[in-house]
Amino acid sequence: MMIMDRYQERRAEISQTTKELLQPIWPNDPPSGKSDMDARCTALAVLSETACAQINAQTRRVLNTYRDTAAMPVRKFREMAYEDLIES
């Protein structure tokens, strides 16, 4: 339960930080806006990588619970799921 609680906390942190970083920079903002935007892009890239890693870890956990999917790579599972979405 502690793992899931931490997962929920981290997800909320990432969501809140993303909302803050996606605030617009207006033309009349000071020149530091450009460097601020560069910093935002870097932070968003890190957040994206973190979120993807967490999704992969959770997917791996689910796959590991079934004998038929325990050896399946996460990428293969995603490809199969994507094909199912397209076909439906």
ZADO-1210 file (C-alpha; in nm, 4 decimals, padded with zeros to 6 digits):
<atoms>
<atom x="00.0000" y="00.0000" z="00.0000" code="MET" pos="1"/>
<atom x="00.2860" y="00.2364" z="00.0755" code="MET" pos="2"/>
<atom x="00.4175" y="00.1951" z="-00.2809" code="ILE" pos="3"/>
<atom x="00.0808" y="00.2900" z="-00.4296" code="MET" pos="4"/>
<atom x="00.0499" y="00.5888" z="-00.1952" code="ASP" pos="5"/>
<atom x="00.3906" y="00.7150" z="-00.3050" code="ARG" pos="6"/>
<atom x="00.2993" y="00.6520" z="-00.6676" code="TYR" pos="7"/>
<atom x="-00.0176" y="00.8626" z="-00.6278" code="GLN" pos="8"/>
<atom x="00.1781" y="01.1411" z="-00.4558" code="GLU" pos="9"/>
<atom x="00.4426" y="01.1447" z="-00.7280" code="ARG" pos="10"/>
<atom x="00.1793" y="01.1466" z="-01.0008" code="ARG" pos="11"/>
<atom x="00.0099" y="01.4467" z="-00.8383" code="ALA" pos="12"/>
<atom x="00.3462" y="01.6254" z="-00.8072" code="GLU" pos="13"/>
<atom x="00.4242" y="01.5681" z="-01.1755" code="ILE" pos="14"/>
<atom x="00.0772" y="01.6837" z="-01.2774" code="SER" pos="15"/>
<atom x="00.0994" y="02.0035" z="-01.0720" code="GLN" pos="16"/>
<atom x="00.4514" y="02.0839" z="-01.1895" code="THR" pos="17"/>
<atom x="00.3493" y="02.0296" z="-01.5513" code="THR" pos="18"/>
<atom x="00.0552" y="02.2689" z="-01.5129" code="LYS" pos="19"/>
<atom x="00.2880" y="02.5322" z="-01.3679" code="GLU" pos="20"/>
<atom x="00.5479" y="02.4858" z="-01.6424" code="LEU" pos="21"/>
<atom x="00.2902" y="02.5103" z="-01.9199" code="LEU" pos="22"/>
<atom x="00.1831" y="02.8614" z="-01.8230" code="GLN" pos="23"/>
<atom x="00.2214" y="03.0953" z="-02.1225" code="PRO" pos="24"/>
<atom x="00.5002" y="03.3473" z="-02.1643" code="ILE" pos="25"/>
<atom x="00.3622" y="03.6670" z="-02.3122" code="TRP" pos="26"/>
<atom x="00.5400" y="03.9025" z="-02.5575" code="PRO" pos="27"/>
<atom x="00.5439" y="04.1835" z="-02.2996" code="ASN" pos="28"/>
<atom x="00.7178" y="03.9604" z="-02.0426" code="ASP" pos="29"/>
<atom x="01.0778" y="04.0564" z="-01.9587" code="PRO" pos="30"/>
<atom x="01.3663" y="03.9254" z="-02.1756" code="PRO" pos="31"/>
<atom x="01.4344" y="03.6597" z="-01.9161" code="SER" pos="32"/>
<atom x="01.1274" y="03.4890" z="-02.0622" code="GLY" pos="33"/>
<atom x="01.3378" y="03.3165" z="-02.3301" code="LYS" pos="34"/>
<atom x="01.5736" y="03.1608" z="-02.0789" code="SER" pos="35"/>
<atom x="01.2736" y="03.0796" z="-01.8616" code="ASP" pos="36"/>
<atom x="01.1157" y="02.8977" z="-02.1564" code="MET" pos="37"/>
<atom x="01.4364" y="02.6989" z="-02.2134" code="ASP" pos="38"/>
<atom x="01.4359" y="02.5961" z="-01.8474" code="ALA" pos="39"/>
<atom x="01.0692" y="02.5000" z="-01.8724" code="ARG" pos="40"/>
<atom x="01.1347" y="02.2817" z="-02.1768" code="CYS" pos="41"/>
<atom x="01.4182" y="02.1046" z="-01.9965" code="THR" pos="42"/>
<atom x="01.2026" y="02.0494" z="-01.6885" code="ALA" pos="43"/>
<atom x="00.9141" y="01.9194" z="-01.9010" code="LEU" pos="44"/>
<atom x="01.1490" y="01.6740" z="-02.0739" code="ALA" pos="45"/>
<atom x="01.2607" y="01.5404" z="-01.7353" code="VAL" pos="46"/>
<atom x="00.8995" y="01.5142" z="-01.6181" code="LEU" pos="47"/>
<atom x="00.8057" y="01.3313" z="-01.9365" code="SER" pos="48"/>
<atom x="01.0908" y="01.0830" z="-01.8945" code="GLU" pos="49"/>
<atom x="00.9930" y="01.0281" z="-01.5307" code="THR" pos="50"/>
<atom x="00.6282" y="00.9708" z="-01.6194" code="ALA" pos="51"/>
<atom x="00.7213" y="00.7273" z="-01.8982" code="CYS" pos="52"/>
<atom x="00.9513" y="00.5351" z="-01.6645" code="ALA" pos="53"/>
<atom x="00.6712" y="00.5082" z="-01.4089" code="GLN" pos="54"/>
<atom x="00.4240" y="00.3890" z="-01.6724" code="ILE" pos="55"/>
<atom x="00.6748" y="00.1291" z="-01.7904" code="ASN" pos="56"/>
<atom x="00.7336" y="00.0101" z="-01.4337" code="ALA" pos="57"/>
<atom x="00.3614" y="-00.0222" z="-01.3642" code="GLN" pos="58"/>
<atom x="00.3052" y="-00.2021" z="-01.6955" code="THR" pos="59"/>
<atom x="00.5884" y="-00.4408" z="-01.6134" code="ARG" pos="60"/>
<atom x="00.4262" y="-00.5156" z="-01.2761" code="ARG" pos="61"/>
<atom x="00.0984" y="-00.6028" z="-01.4436" code="VAL" pos="62"/>
<atom x="00.2677" y="-00.8170" z="-01.7076" code="LEU" pos="63"/>
<atom x="00.4618" y="-01.0015" z="-01.4387" code="ASN" pos="64"/>
<atom x="00.1416" y="-01.1108" z="-01.2650" code="THR" pos="65"/>
<atom x="00.0467" y="-01.3452" z="-01.5503" code="TYR" pos="66"/>
<atom x="00.2542" y="-01.6401" z="-01.6637" code="ARG" pos="67"/>
<atom x="00.1657" y="-01.5793" z="-02.0302" code="ASP" pos="68"/>
<atom x="00.2904" y="-01.2205" z="-02.0265" code="THR" pos="69"/>
<atom x="00.5734" y="-01.2330" z="-01.7706" code="ALA" pos="70"/>
<atom x="00.8401" y="-01.2735" z="-02.0387" code="ALA" pos="71"/>
<atom x="00.6805" y="-01.0235" z="-02.2782" code="MET" pos="72"/>
<atom x="00.8721" y="-00.6980" z="-02.3278" code="PRO" pos="73"/>
<atom x="00.6739" y="-00.3859" z="-02.2373" code="VAL" pos="74"/>
<atom x="00.7300" y="-00.2502" z="-02.5884" code="ARG" pos="75"/>
<atom x="00.5738" y="-00.5612" z="-02.7441" code="LYS" pos="76"/>
<atom x="00.2729" y="-00.5289" z="-02.5117" code="PHE" pos="77"/>
<atom x="00.2300" y="-00.1649" z="-02.6156" code="ARG" pos="78"/>
<atom x="00.2507" y="-00.2541" z="-02.9837" code="GLU" pos="79"/>
<atom x="-00.0187" y="-00.5191" z="-02.9390" code="MET" pos="80"/>
<atom x="-00.2401" y="-00.2791" z="-02.7427" code="ALA" pos="81"/>
<atom x="-00.1942" y="-00.0092" z="-03.0079" code="TYR" pos="82"/>
<atom x="-00.2877" y="-00.2506" z="-03.2867" code="GLU" pos="83"/>
<atom x="-00.6025" y="-00.3473" z="-03.0943" code="ASP" pos="84"/>
<atom x="-00.6966" y="00.0203" z="-03.0596" code="LEU" pos="85"/>
<atom x="-00.6495" y="00.0840" z="-03.4312" code="ILE" pos="86"/>
<atom x="-00.8476" y="-00.2226" z="-03.5349" code="GLU" pos="87"/>
<atom x="-01.1435" y="-00.1429" z="-03.3079" code="SER" pos="88"/>
</atoms>
